[in-house]
């Protein structure tokens, strides 16, 4: 759809390889605002903050990895081909939030890619996020939106495990849920202080694979400990301290590239802001408005602790 209708068939869009790490969690801050913290971990790339203001949908802000759309000799949006490809950005968001306070993040699971065949319209994973941000006000509406389509994942890792995804959703009412697919059937996990790394929460979702995600359980346990020790309440500094402690910066053993945390985002579902640190620079954090294409303010020298030593940690 994006290739044909946005690029007018001039360029046939194809997804690149996936080998994402990623972490995400739901919490509240000291003022009672609902927040979602999220690290996006992958190889180094140009990254985009993307605003959309559809006439028949909700305004939203989202984050996009540039390598998912900028390919071949068009690696810069300064070129004509790069500018064309950059128009695909709204359909490639990896996390985001809309003006109603619905936030969503996508994370990889090392499992066979979802390929539903229920006679519904097919929808690719990141375009599914766009549907929710454009049309849904809360978690329950987003779950319903997922159910209207046959969700399709890419399988591009070059190994038998393939590539699947799950999604953390939060909203301004305090609700949160994780959507996963097991044998092409949707599973929904609801609860307080939900958090995810790169393996299933669903009981029938398969075993954790340390071969392909050697530090995934460690990151999950770190987030669990931080949320439990603070009763699910994190200040701005604590939220970014947690994202800093579970960031990734190491050489991937299987895909043979350097995995790094491209961005750490903190979404405030009530204030409708996104605060972002790029490339593990937690000394400079920028806060953006969801409803207006503008940066509100910059934070300097946010206090973060030194990450503990361990596989996958800098």
N, C-alpha and C positions, 0 to 999 in steps of 0.2 A: 504493500500500500504506500509506504513512504517513498520508495523508489519511483513508483509509477505516478503518484499524485503530487508529490512535492518536487521531485527532481525531473518530472515529465519524461521519465524513461531514459534520460541522458546518462545516468549512472546506476548500475544495478548494485544495490547495497548488500553486502554480505558481512555477517558477524565475524570478528576475529576469534582467536582462542580465548578460553576462559580458564583462569587458575586463581580465582579470588580467595582471599582469606576472609577478612571482615568480621566485625563484632557490632552488636547493637543491643541497647537496653532501654527499658522504660523505668522512669522514676518520677519524683516530684521535687521541686526546689523548696527552699525555706519559706517562700511566700505562698506555697500551695499550688503553684503552677505545674501543670503536667509537662514533662520534658522527655525527649527521646535523644539519647546519645548514640552516635554511629561512627565507626571507623571504616573507611573503604581501603582495602589492601590489595594491591596489584602491582604490576611493573610500572616504572616511572612513565608519566604521560602528561600531555597538556590537559588541563581540567577547566571546566566551565561552570559558572553559576548562571542558571537559565531561569528567566521569568516568562510565564505565559499568562495572557489575559484574554481568553476566548470570549467571544460575544455571547455564546450560549453555554458557558460553563464557568467554573470558579477560577479565580486567579491563583497562581501557585508559584513557588520557587523550588528549584531542584538542582542536583549536582549531576554532571555528566563527565565521563572519561572520554577525552577527545579521540583516543585511538579506536574507539568503537565506531567512529564515523569517518575519521580522516585517514585515508589509506593511500597506498601507492606513492605517487609523487606529490600528493596533495596534503602533506602532513601539516601545513600551515593554513589557517583560515584567511591568510593574506592573499593567497592565490585564488583565481576564479573558480577552479575546481574545489578548492578548500571551502570557499564561501558557500558553494552549492551544497557540499556535504554537511556543512555546519547547520543547514536548515533541518537536518534530521534530528538535531539535539532534543527537541521535545519528546521524541519517541524512544529515547535512549537513557532516560533518567534512572539513576540507580538508588537515589533516595530523594525525598522531597516532602513538602507540606503545602496545603492549600489554605485559602482564606477562611475556611470553616474550622481549621485546626486539625484536620486529618493529616497524619504523617505516616509515611511508609518507607521501609528500607528492604532491599533485596540482598540476600546472601546465598552463596553457593553451598550446595550439599554434594558430596562425592557419591553420587548414585546415578542410576540410569535416568536420562532426561525424560521429563513428563511429555507425553504425546497422547492427549485425549482424543477420542473419536466417538463423540456422543451425538453427532449430527448438528452441532452448534457452530457458530462462526469461530474460526481459529484465531487465536490471539497470542502473540509472542510475549515473553515475560516482561520486558521493560515497557512495551506498549500497554500492558495490563496496568502498570503503575500509572501511566498517563490517563487511562480510562477512569481510574479511581480519583486521581487528583482533579480531573476536570468535572466529574459528575457526582461525587459522593461527599456527604457531610460528616460522616462518622464511620466507626469501625464496622458496624452492622451493615450499613449500606455498601461498604467496600466488599465485605464478604459476599453479599448478594451479587455484586457486580462480577466478581470472580466466577460465580456460579452460572453466569449467563453465557460464558464462552468456553470453548475447548482450548485449554492452555497448552502451548507448545514451547518446549525448551530446546536450545541448541545442544548438539552433542559434538563437541569439537576438541576434546582434550587428547584424542589419540590413544586412549586406553579403554579397557573394557568397562570401566566404571561409568564412563560418560559424564554428563553434567546436568545436575538438577538444581533447583532453587527453592528457598523458602522466604517468607515475607513477614516482617514485624510491622504491625499496624497499631497506631495509638491515636487518640483523639482528645478534644478539649473537655470531654465529660469524665476523663480518667480511665476509660475502657482501653483495653489492649488485647491483641490476639496475634497468634502466629498461624499463618496458612502454609501448609505443606501438602505434598502429593505423594501418596504411597500406592504403587501399582496403578498410577493414573487416576486414583481416587483422592479427592480433597479431604484433608484432615485439618481440624481447627483446634487449637489449644488456647484457652482463655485463662486469665489469672492476673494477679498483682505482681509487679516487679518482673515481668517477663523479660527474658534476655536470650540471645541466640549467638552462636558462632557458626560452625559449619557442619553440624550434624543434627539429626532429627530430634525433635521433642516428642513427636508422636510415638506411642509405645510400640506400634507395629512398624516403625519406620526403618528398621535395620540397625545394625551395630555401628558404633563409632569406629572409623578407620584411621589409626595412627600412622599408617603408611603414607597416606596422602595428606594428612592434616596433623603433623606431629605435635603441634602446640595448641590445637583447638580446645582440648579439654582443660588445659591450663588456663587459657583465656576465659573460658566459661566459669571455672572455679574462682578466678580472681574477681570477676564481676559479681558472682554470687556472694562472695565474702564481703565485698564493698557495700553492696546493697543491704545485706543483712546487718552489718555492723552499724549502719546509719538508718536502719528502719525504713529504707527506701527513699530517704530524703537526702538530696545532694545539693550543696550550694554550687554556684557557677564554677568556682575554683575546683571543688571536689569532683564535679562532673568531668571537667577537662583533665584533672589529675587521673581519673579512672581511664579515660580514653588514652592518655599518655602511657599508662602502665600496661595496657594491653595492645599497644601498637606493634607492628611487625617491621622488621628490617633485616632480611637474611637472604641467603642464596637458596633458591628452590632446588631441591634434590632431583625432582622428577622432570620439571619443565625447563630447568637450566636457565633461569633468569633471576634477577634480584627482585624479591618481593619487598615492597615498601608501603607505608601508609600514605596514600596520596592526599587524603583529607580526613579530618575529624570534625564532625558537625554536631551541634547541639541545637535541637529544635524545641522551641517553646510553643506548645499547642495553644496556650491562652494568650500570650502576648503577640503571637504570629511573627516570631523572629527566628532567624537561623544564624547561629554563630559558628564560624568556621576557622580552623587552623589548617594551613596547607603544608604538605611535606614535612610533617612532624615539627614544625616551628611553633611551639606552644608559647613563645614569647610574644607572638603577634597574632592576635585573634580578632577577626572582623565580624561584625554583626550586621545582618541585612534585613530589610523589611520584606515580608512575603507579598504584600499588596502593591508595593511601589518598587520599580527597578532602581534601587539606590542602596548605598551602604549607610547605615545609621551612625556607626561609630566603631573605633578600633580600641582594643584592649592591649595593654602592654604588660609584660612580665607577670603573666598568670602563674601562680605558684603551683608547680607540679613536683611530685616526688621522683626520685631516681627509679626507673624500672628495675625490678629484681632480675637477677641473672637467670637464664634458662633458654632452652632451644627456641629460636625464633625471636628473641628479644634483643634490642640494641643495648 
